[in-house]
Amino acid sequence: MDQRWAGLLGSSDTAAILAQPFRATGHPQREAALVAAIRADLAGDASAAGRWRDYLALASPFDVAARAWARLRLERLSR
């Protein structure tokens, strides 16, 4: 399984995910918020909407796809 998805699905701890080369060069708070949102969403955790909002507060305007996905998830979670 791809290293990125394996971590998000729970087989790696958050520190290991954030140490991945493509994440380590980014913004650590933003990356941690994205990982937390995805994990909460996948687990069906009631905190998922709040975690997506946390991510959106930190997301760069250049993270177009991730921001769009976060808004879509928030819309679906609010139903």
Steps between C-alpha positions, in 0.01 A plus 500: 500500500622849425681650799272805503180297529641242739572775749163666465322169545665453836800276444743783580498745786462869428873571552590240236249648257629853550860377448419378148709701250206656316346614831814593691576782258156655545333686780502265805187641669301489177616146424415384853153659475437328166608160636280546808199598287538205264548251784197634692290490184602143416426389856156663497607711798258775602795743510561467123316822405696700757824351377418592140428856619838503679668392179321765294614769744861399430477402133687697243296662223719294266372171647207516259418128487535443874292808581229387257497152656479648851204718401328200339551288813367780722192533279434125516566478873252780568212306341 
